[in-house]
Amino acid sequence: MTRSQFFINISCLFWQYDAFDIGFITTDDFTNADILEATYPAVAKRLHGDWIKDPAIPIVTGFLGKGWRTCAVTTLGRGGSDLTATTIGKALGLREIQVWKDVDGVLTCDPNIYSGAEPVPYLTFDEAAELAYFGAQVLHPQSMRPAREGDIPVRVKNSYNPNAPGTLITKSRDMSKAVLTSIVLKRNVTMLDIVSTRMLGQFGFLAKVFSIFEDLGISVDVVATSEVSISLTLDPSKLWNRELIQQASELDHVVEELEKIAKVNLLQHRSIISLIGNVQRSSLVLEKAFRVLRMNSVNVQMISQGASKVNISLIVNDSEAERCVKALHSAFFEEDDISDMDRGH
């Protein structure tokens, strides 16, 4: 397919492209394709070459690529349009990538849960990735990868409120005054408590447990381990998009396989509340979070800190989750006693 030329407001010349026609090379997974490294030089060569021959602003369709084996058109899955933008940004070495949404940037929590959510002015790529993975709808973790690799700032703006400053995402930022950045909720999670029934060392036990999930093609969200036990949650986006009958069958199969080496307790209707913040103040975050949850008579069933060290995840009942988010948001973002607690008062 060739590019098409058109004018807007007479004075601006644009070229329109399909992403698969300018070098977006992907795996052959039609609905969830990954962009391959060969994409970056191919896109740069095409867009730079066209600009030199006939300068015009490129407008590129998002979400699409071309399978490297089949040469068939592929789609990139959720967040594919943002991923297209950040891929082009990395390929061209841009100074900044802008992603336009329908909210004033990344917010302190989901505004559908709590209307008092406020925009977060600055984020690191680590924070953005954790927010995206654990449920923030504004971002998708894969879309941040090219910008992070190219160390290119990403600015999230609101197309309905263009004067709002939005959120700027960079490799690092001043964290000296940061405590909590945002609260994210992931609902309808299944939790498994797995206790070894054999005298296996931790390595053998963990390896066997995770090989079962790998064989069944089921992703794990949050993990907490000891020498002979594991608590974990299953990623609902990788399981619940299947038919209900298939879901039940797969869960039964998971439990059946795990019960060959362990006692298994399956707990459904759970939620993950992720506290994204400053690792240097994690003790303060936990102290305040548990005080708030205790005051609201909420029992935390599992706790885990991610390898990125910017995320603390708490597992609670689905029925308690929204109440927890509201109470935590009020405590962290609307009260002034953080500094007092930090001083030991």
C-alpha positions in Angstrom: 0.0 0.0 0.0 1.3 3.4 -0.9 1.1 6.5 1.2 -1.6 9.1 0.5 -1.2 12.8 0.7 -3.7 15.3 2.0 -3.9 18.8 3.5 -5.4 20.2 6.7 -6.2 23.9 7.0 -4.5 24.2 3.6 -1.2 25.2 5.1 -0.2 21.7 6.5 1.0 18.8 4.4 0.6 15.3 5.8 1.4 11.8 4.6 -0.9 9.0 5.7 0.6 5.5 6.3 -0.4 2.1 7.5 1.9 0.8 10.2 2.4 -2.5 8.5 3.6 -0.7 5.4 6.4 1.3 7.0 8.2 -1.5 8.7 6.3 -2.7 11.8 7.5 -6.3 11.9 5.8 -8.5 14.5 5.4 -12.1 15.7 2.5 -13.9 14.1 0.2 -13.8 17.1 -2.7 -12.2 15.3 -4.5 -10.6 18.3 -1.5 -10.0 20.6 1.6 -9.7 18.4 4.9 -8.5 19.8 7.0 -5.9 17.9 10.4 -7.2 16.8 13.7 -5.3 17.0 13.9 -5.2 13.2 11.0 -2.7 13.3 13.1 0.2 14.6 15.6 0.5 11.8 13.0 -0.2 9.2 10.6 2.5 10.4 13.4 5.0 10.8 14.7 4.3 7.2 11.2 4.7 5.7 10.1 7.8 7.5 13.5 9.6 7.3 13.7 8.7 3.6 10.3 10.1 2.8 10.9 13.2 4.8 14.1 14.0 2.9 12.3 13.4 -0.5 9.1 15.3 0.4 8.8 16.8 3.9 5.4 16.3 5.4 4.0 15.2 8.8 3.4 11.4 9.0 0.1 10.2 10.3 0.3 6.4 11.0 -2.4 3.9 11.8 -2.0 2.4 15.2 -2.5 -1.2 16.5 -1.2 -3.0 13.3 1.9 -4.8 12.1 3.0 -7.5 9.7 3.9 -11.0 10.8 7.5 -11.8 10.1 6.8 -15.4 8.9 3.4 -15.1 7.2 3.6 -11.4 6.2 -0.1 -11.2 7.2 -1.5 -8.2 9.0 -1.4 -8.6 12.7 -2.9 -6.6 15.7 -0.9 -5.6 18.8 -3.6 -6.2 21.5 -4.7 -3.7 24.2 -2.6 -0.6 24.2 -1.5 -1.2 20.6 -2.1 2.3 19.4 0.1 3.7 22.2 2.7 1.1 21.5 2.7 2.2 17.9 3.4 5.8 19.0 6.2 4.9 21.4 7.8 2.5 18.8 7.9 5.4 16.2 9.3 7.7 18.9 12.2 5.3 19.7 12.8 4.6 16.0 13.2 8.3 15.3 14.9 9.2 18.5 12.4 11.9 19.4 12.8 14.3 22.3 9.3 13.5 23.7 6.4 11.2 23.0 2.8 12.5 23.7 -0.1 10.1 24.4 -3.5 11.8 24.3 -6.3 10.3 26.4 -9.7 11.3 27.9 -8.4 12.1 31.4 -5.9 14.7 32.8 -3.0 12.3 32.8 -2.4 9.4 35.2 -4.5 9.8 38.4 -4.0 9.0 42.1 -6.7 6.4 41.8 -9.5 5.3 39.5 -12.0 8.3 39.3 -14.8 5.8 38.8 -14.1 4.6 42.3 -13.3 7.9 44.0 -14.2 11.2 42.4 -11.5 13.0 44.4 -8.7 11.4 42.3 -6.0 13.9 41.3 -3.5 14.0 38.4 0.0 12.8 39.1 2.4 15.3 37.6 5.5 13.1 37.3 6.2 9.3 37.2 9.2 7.1 36.5 9.0 4.3 34.0 9.1 1.8 36.8 6.1 3.4 38.5 4.2 3.7 35.2 4.9 0.0 34.4 3.6 -1.2 37.8 0.5 1.1 37.5 -0.3 -0.2 34.1 0.2 -3.9 34.9 -2.0 -3.7 38.0 -4.9 -2.0 36.4 -4.4 1.6 35.5 -6.4 1.9 32.3 -4.6 5.0 31.0 -1.4 3.1 30.3 -0.4 -0.4 29.1 3.0 -1.8 30.3 4.1 -2.9 26.8 3.5 0.6 25.4 6.1 2.1 27.8 8.8 -0.4 26.8 10.2 1.3 23.6 10.2 4.8 25.3 12.0 3.3 28.3 14.6 1.6 26.1 15.2 4.8 24.2 15.1 6.9 27.4 12.5 9.2 25.8 10.0 11.0 28.1 6.3 10.2 27.6 3.7 12.9 28.3 0.1 11.8 28.9 -2.3 14.5 28.0 -6.1 15.0 27.8 -7.6 15.6 24.4 -10.7 17.1 26.0 -8.6 19.5 28.2 -5.5 20.3 26.2 -4.4 23.0 28.6 -4.0 20.6 31.5 -0.3 19.8 32.1 -0.8 16.0 32.2 1.7 13.5 33.5 5.3 13.4 32.4 7.0 9.9 32.6 10.8 9.8 32.7 13.6 7.4 33.7 14.0 9.1 37.1 12.5 11.9 39.1 13.0 13.7 42.4 11.6 11.3 45.0 12.8 13.2 48.1 9.2 14.3 49.0 7.3 11.4 47.4 5.5 8.9 49.6 2.7 7.4 47.7 2.2 8.1 44.0 -1.1 6.2 43.1 -3.4 3.4 44.3 -4.5 0.8 41.7 -7.2 -1.8 42.1 -7.4 -5.1 40.2 -10.7 -7.0 40.8 -11.9 -10.5 40.4 -8.6 -12.2 41.2 -8.2 -15.8 42.2 -5.8 -16.6 45.1 -4.1 -19.9 45.8 -2.5 -21.0 49.0 -0.1 -23.9 48.3 1.6 -25.8 51.1 4.1 -28.6 50.2 3.3 -32.1 51.4 6.8 -33.4 50.6 10.2 -32.7 52.0 11.2 -30.6 49.0 13.7 -27.8 49.3 12.4 -24.4 48.3 14.0 -24.5 44.9 12.5 -27.9 43.9 9.0 -26.9 45.3 8.9 -23.5 43.6 10.2 -25.0 40.3 7.5 -27.7 40.3 4.7 -25.3 41.1 5.6 -22.8 38.4 6.2 -25.5 35.8 2.5 -26.5 36.3 1.4 -22.9 35.5 3.7 -22.8 32.6 2.4 -26.0 31.2 -1.2 -24.8 31.5 -0.4 -21.3 30.0 -1.7 -19.4 33.1 0.1 -16.3 34.3 0.7 -15.4 37.9 0.2 -11.9 39.3 1.5 -11.6 42.9 3.6 -14.1 44.8 4.6 -14.5 48.4 6.8 -17.5 49.4 8.3 -19.4 52.3 10.4 -22.6 52.5 7.4 -24.9 52.0 4.5 -22.7 51.0 3.4 -20.3 48.3 0.6 -17.8 48.1 -0.2 -16.4 44.7 -2.8 -14.8 42.6 -3.8 -15.6 39.0 -3.8 -12.9 36.3 -7.5 -12.5 35.4 -6.8 -10.9 32.0 -5.1 -14.2 31.0 -7.8 -16.5 32.3 -11.1 -14.8 32.5 -11.3 -13.9 28.8 -12.1 -17.5 28.2 -15.5 -19.2 28.3 -16.9 -19.7 31.8 -17.0 -23.5 31.4 -13.4 -23.4 30.3 -12.4 -21.2 33.2 -13.9 -23.6 35.7 -12.2 -26.6 34.0 -8.8 -24.9 34.0 -9.0 -24.0 37.7 -10.0 -27.6 38.5 -7.1 -28.8 36.4 -4.7 -26.4 38.2 -5.8 -27.6 41.6 -5.7 -31.2 40.5 -2.1 -30.9 39.3 -1.0 -28.9 42.4 -2.5 -31.4 44.8 -0.1 -34.0 43.6 2.7 -32.1 45.5 0.8 -29.8 47.9 -2.3 -29.0 49.9 -4.2 -26.3 47.9 -6.7 -23.7 49.1 -8.4 -21.9 46.2 -10.0 -18.5 47.1 -12.0 -16.5 44.6 -13.5 -13.0 44.5 -10.3 -11.3 45.7 -8.8 -8.0 44.8 -5.3 -6.7 44.5 -4.7 -3.2 45.9 -1.4 -1.9 44.7 0.3 1.0 46.4 2.8 2.6 44.0 5.3 4.8 45.8 8.7 5.6 47.1 10.7 2.5 48.2 12.7 4.5 50.6 9.6 5.1 52.6 8.0 1.7 52.3 7.9 1.3 56.1 5.9 4.5 56.4 3.5 3.4 53.6 2.9 0.1 55.3 2.5 1.6 58.7 -0.2 4.0 57.5 -1.9 1.5 55.2 -2.3 -1.1 57.9 -3.6 1.5 60.3 -6.2 2.7 57.8 -7.3 -0.9 57.0 -7.5 -1.8 60.7 -9.7 1.2 61.4 -12.0 -0.1 58.5 -12.0 -3.6 59.9 -10.3 -5.0 56.8 -8.1 -8.1 57.0 -5.2 -8.2 54.6 -4.9 -11.8 53.3 -1.6 -11.5 51.5 1.1 -8.9 51.0 3.9 -8.8 48.4 6.5 -6.2 47.3 7.4 -6.3 43.7 11.0 -6.7 42.4 10.8 -3.2 41.0 10.5 -2.0 44.7 8.0 0.7 43.8 4.9 -1.5 44.4 3.4 -3.0 47.5 0.4 -5.2 46.8 -2.3 -6.1 49.3 -4.9 -8.8 48.8 -8.4 -8.2 50.2 -12.0 -9.5 49.5 -13.7 -8.0 46.4 -16.5 -6.8 48.6 -14.1 -4.6 50.6 -11.9 -3.4 47.8 -13.5 -0.1 46.8 -14.0 0.9 50.4 -10.3 0.3 51.0 -9.2 2.4 48.0 -11.4 5.3 49.2 -10.0 5.2 52.7 -6.4 4.8 51.6 -6.7 7.7 49.2 -8.2 9.9 51.8 -5.4 9.0 54.2 -2.5 9.4 51.9 -3.6 12.2 49.6 -6.0 14.3 51.7 -4.5 14.3 55.2 -1.5 16.2 56.4 0.0 13.8 59.0 2.5 12.0 56.7 5.3 14.3 57.7 4.3 14.0 61.4 4.5 10.2 61.1 7.8 10.4 59.3 9.2 12.5 62.2 8.0 9.8 64.7 5.0 11.8 66.1 
